[in-house]
Amino acid sequence: MIKHTVFNLKIKTVCAILFLLFMNNAIAQEVDFSFQKASLPLEERVEILVSQMTLDEKISQVTSAASAIPRLNVPDYHWWSEALHGVARNGKATIFPQAIGMGATFDPDLVKRVATAISDEARAKYTISQKMGNRSKYAGLTFWSPTVNLFRDPRYGRGQECYGEDPFLMSKIGVAFVQGLQGDDPVYLKAAACAKHYALHSGPELNKLKFNIVPSKQDLHETYLPAFKALVTEAKVEGVMAAYNAAFGKPLCANSFLLTEVLREAWNFDGYITSDCGAVIGVVGKDKFFDTVEESAAAALKAGINLNCGRAFTHLKKAVEQGLVTEKLIHERTKQLFKTRFRLGMFDDPTENPYLNISADKIHCDEHIALAREAAQKSIVLLKNKNNLLPLPKDIKVPYVTGPFANSNDMLMGSYYGVTTGFVTILEGVTGAVSLGTSLNYRSGALPFQENPNPRNWAPFVAAQSDVTICVVGLTADFENEGVDAIASSHHGDREDLKLPANQIKYIQQLVEKKKGPLVLVIASGSPVSLEGIEAHCDAILQIWYPGEQGGNAVADVLFGDVSPSGHLPITFPKNIDQVPPYADYSMKGRTYKYMTEEPMYPFGFGLTYSKSEFSNFNLSASKLNEKQTLTVKVDVANTGDYDIDEVAQLYVSSVDTSGGLPLTSLKAFQRVSLKKGEKKTLAFLLEPESLKVTDQEGEKVWRKGKYTITVGNASPGELSVRLGAAVPQEAIVQLK
C-alpha cells in the first residue's frame, strides 16, 4: 500500500513538472521579442518590453541590482559603477589624476581625451566581464561619475572629487568628461555618465542624510545648479544622482521641485535618475522625513527617482497595496531605465554596436599610461619659485628626497580609484630622472598623521649634507574623503582646519633648521593647504593634488625641466581657517574668489611657469553693447622667457556696481595655449549676450545695464596675483545699455 502511494505521488510530481514546462513554453511563445529590432523607435521598443513585465518584474528592475527576467531574455545587471578618474573598483585600469587635478589643468580637450581613454577601458573590461559571467557591482557600463558639486568650502573632504570652486570651470570640464565617457555615436552610448550629487551637496559629511539646505534663489542658480544644467543641456548626460541631503525641507531623493520641475521640465532631461546609495531608506525613522519605508519609496518614485541604489524599492509592492503609488508610475519609471540599457546596446545585434570592437589591449595600454603622465604634468601648480630655483639640473650632486609621501602609492590615488601595476612614486620618478652619478638619498623622516613614536630621527640631518632637499608632504584619501573611507580622520572625512598634520609641520621645521641647500616643498592633497609659517622658508612649492599612477614621473618631469609647470589653482587657497565662513552655511557670502573680500594665500587661477608671460594689444570689439550683441575680446600673449610653456589665459567680467548680491568677479572664458620661447599669439574670446547677463536675487538671468570691467590675464584679478608672479593683466570697461 505504501509503495503504491509513493508511486502515485511520483506520477503526480512528474505531471506537475510537465505541466509547468508546458505553461512556461506557452508563455515563452507568447512573448513579443520585437523589442530586439534596432530599426524600431526607442520609445516603442521600450514600451514593448516593459509592458510584458509583471509588477514584481518591474519592481525587480528599479533597484541598482536588477534581476534577470529569463522569459524576456533580460539579463541581470548591476547599475553601480565608478569612473571618477579611471575605471574604479573593478580590477586593473589606468589611474588618471584625481578630479581636482583635472580641474587644475584648465584643459577641457585633455579631459575629454582622458574620459575617452576611460570609456575605452570600460568597454573592453565590460566585454571580458560579460564573457566570464561577472555581472557584479562595478562591472557595468553605467558610471556614477562625474562629480560636479561646487567645492564651496576648503574643508569639504570630498572636494577632491570636484573640479573646483567655479561654476563655469566646473561646467566646461564636466561637459568634456561626459562627452568623452559617452562617446560620439549617434545611436549608441559608449558608456553612460551620471552627474552627481544633485544638488547642494558640498558638506559637511556628518549628518548628510538629514542636513537641510535652504539657499537663496540667487546662490542656487548662480552657483549650485549651472554645472548640472550644462551637463544635462549641453553634454546630454545619461544619468543624474540625487544627493543624500535635503533642500527646502525635502530630501533630494523625494524632492519634486529639483527632480521634476527643474531637471525634467525646465531642462528637458531624458535620462535616468538614481538615488544615492541608501538615501531612500536612510530618511526613514529617526530622521523623521517619513515614517515607513513604503512611504519613502513611494515619495521618491513620485518625485522622479527611477533607480534606487539600495533595497527601499523592494517595498514598492506593499506601497501599491497601500495605495501610496500606482503600478502605472512604476511602469513609467522602469521604461526610463531601459532607455539607458537600449542606448548602451544591451539588447541589440553585437555587430551593430561600434563600441564592441574595443579590444582588451586598450586596458592600461602604453597610450593611456602616457596620457596619465601628460594629465598629471598639466595638473601640477607651481606656487613659488624663489630666484628661479626650478628646474633643477639632472646632474645635481647630492639630492635628497624625503617626507612621508615621497615613496607612497596611496598619495597618488585619491578617492574612487582603480588598481594598477604601473604606480610610479615621486622617489621612483626622481630616481629615474637624475643622472647616474648623483648621490641620491632618501628617508621618509615623518609619519603622515601621527607623532613619530621614536624621537631619535636622523632624517633632518641628511638635509644638512644635501645640495637640495625635496620634501613630499600632504594628505591622502585616508585623511580627507567620504566619511566611511577616511579612516585617519576624526572629522568624518572633512577637515577641521587647513594645516598640514602637526607631525609633518614639525618635520618641515626640522628640515628648515638643518638644511644646507634649498628646500623644495611638494604638496599632495585634494584641498587647499594653509602654508602660514611654512611658505617663507621654502624656496619652491609645487601643488600636485593626487596625481594618479604616473604622478612620480610627472613631478620629476617638472622638477627637472622636461616640461614647464602649467596647472592653475581651481580653488582659492586661504591663509587660514579664520578666512572661511562657517562650514554649514551655504550662503556664498565670503566664499570662493567670486565673493571673498579678504586676501588669501594664493588666489584662484594662479600658477607659475618657468618662463614669463606678457599680455598686450588688448582690444574690445565695442565699448557699448546691447543685449543682442556679441562682444569679441582680443589680446596678444607672449612668452618672453627661456622655456617653452603652456599658458592659461583667463577672462573675467566684474560689475563696477556689485549691489544686489552680484559677485566681485566671474570667470567667463579661458584658453590654454602653447608658446615656444619668444613666441607670441593672438587670442580671441567671444562673449555671447547670455554670458554677460547676471543672476538677480530672484534667480533669473537678466541683462543689467551698467559698467563692467573685462580683464584678461593668467590668474584671477587682483594685486596679489601680480605680487606672486602672475602676468600684469589687461583691462577695459564696457558699458551694457
C-alpha positions, 0 to 999 in steps of 0.5 A: 500500500505504501509503495503504491502511494509513493508511486502515485505521488511520483506520477503526480510530481512528474505531471506537475513538472510537465505541466509547468514546462508546458505553461512556461513554453506557452508563455515563452511563445507568447512573448513579443521579442520585437523589442530586439529590432534596432530599426524600431523607435526607442520609445516603442521598443521600450514600451514593448518590453516593459509592458510584458513585465509583471509588477514584481518584474518591474519592481525587480528592475528599479533597484541598482541590482536588477534581476534577470527576467529569463522569459524576456531574455533580460539579463541581470545587471548591476547599475553601480559603477565608478569612473571618477578618474579611471575605471574604479573598483573593478580590477586593473585600469589606468589611474588618471589624476584625481578630479581636482587635478583635472580641474587644475589643468584648465584643459577641457580637450585633455579631459575629454581625451582622458574620459575617452581613454576611460570609456575605452577601458570600460568597454573592453573590461565590460566585454571580458566581464560579460564573457566570464559571467561577472555581472557584479557591482562595478562591472557595468557600463553605467558610471556614477561619475562625474562629480560636479558639486561646487567645492564651496568650502576648503574643508569639504573632504570630498572636494577632491572629487570636484573640479573646483570652486567655479561654476563655469570651470566646473561646467566646461570640464564636466561637459568634456568628461561626459562627452568623452565617457559617452562617446560620439555615436549617434545611436549608441552610448559608449558608456553612460555618465551620471552627474552627481550629487544633485544638488547642494551637496558640498558638506559637511559629511556628518549628518548628510542624510538629514542636513537641510539646505535652504539657499537663496534663489540667487546662490542656487542658480548662480552657483549650485545648479549651472554645472548640472544644467550644462551637463544635462543641456549641453553634454546630454548626460545619461544619468543624474544622482540625487544627493543624500541631503535635503533642500527646502525641507525635502530630501533630494531623493523625494524632492519634486521641485529639483527632480521634476520641475527643474531637471525634467521640465525646465531642462528637458532631461531624458535620462535616468535618475538614481538615488544615492546609495541608501538615501531612500531608506536612510530618511526613514525613522529617526530622521523623521522625513517619513515614517515607513519605508513604503512611504519613502519609496513611494515619495521618491518614485513620485518625485522622479527617482527611477533607480534606487541604489539600495533595497527601499524599492523592494517595498514598492509592492506593499506601497501599491497595496497601500495605495501610496503609488500606482503600478502605472508610475512604476511602469513609467519609471522602469521604461526610463531605465531601459532607455539607458540599457537600449542606448548602451546596446544591451539588447541589440545585434553585437555587430551593430554596436561600434563600441564592441570592437574595443579590444582588451589591449586598450586596458592600461595600454602604453597610450593611456599610461602616457596620457596619465603622465601628460594629465598629471604634468598639466595638473601640477601648480607651481606656487613659488619659485624663489630666484628661479630655483626650478628646474633643477639640473639632472646632474645635481650632486647630492639630492635628497628626497624625503617626507612621508609621501615621497615613496607612497602609492596611496598619495597618488590615488585619491578617492574612487580609484582603480588598481594598477601595476604601473604606480610610479612614486615621486622617489621612483620618478626622481630616481629615474630622472637624475643622472647616474652619478648623483648621490641620491638619498632618501628617508621618509623622516615623518609619519603622515598623521601621527607623532613619530613614536621614536624621537631619535630621527636622523632624517633632518640631518641628511638635509644638512649634507644635501645640495637640495632637499625635496620634501613630499608632504600632504594628505591622502584619501585616508585623511580627507574623503567620504566619511566611511573611507577616511579612516585617519580622520576624526572629522568624518572625512572633512577637515577641521582646519587647513594645516598640514598634520602637526607631525609633518609641520614639525618635520618641515621645521626640522628640515628648515633648521638643518638644511644646507641647500634649498628646500623644495616643498611638494604638496599632495592633497585634494584641498587647499593647504594653509602654508602660514609659517611654512611658505617663507622658508621654502624656496619652491612649492609645487601643488600636485593634488593626487596625481594618479599612477604616473604622478612620480614621473610627472613631478620629476618631469617638472622638477627637472625641466622636461616640461614647464609647470602649467596647472592653475589653482581651481580653488582659492587657497586661504591663509587660514581657517579664520578666512572661511565662513562657517562650514554649514552655511551655504550662503556664498557670502565670503566664499570662493574668489567670486565673493571673498573680500579678504586676501588669501594665500594664493588666489584662484587661477594662479600658477607659475611657469618657468618662463614669463608671460606678457599680455598686450594689444588688448582690444574690445570689439565695442565699448557699448553693447546691447543685449543682442550683441556679441562682444569679441575680446582680443589680446596678444600673449607672449612668452618672453622667457627661456622655456617653452610653456603652456599658458592659461589665459583667463577672462573675467567680467566684474560689475563696477556696481556689485549691489544686489548680491552680484559677485566681485568677479566671474570667470567667463572664458579661458584658453590654454595655449602653447608658446615656444620661447619668444613666441607670441599669439593672438587670442580671441574670446567671444562673449555671447549676450547670455554670458554677460547677463547676471543672476538677480536675487530672484534667480533669473538671468537678466541683462543689467545695464551698467559698467563692467570691467573685462580683464584678461590675464593668467590668474584671477584679478587682483594685486596679489596675483601680480605680487606672486608672479602672475602676468600684469593683466589687461583691462577695459570697461564696457558699458551694457545699455 
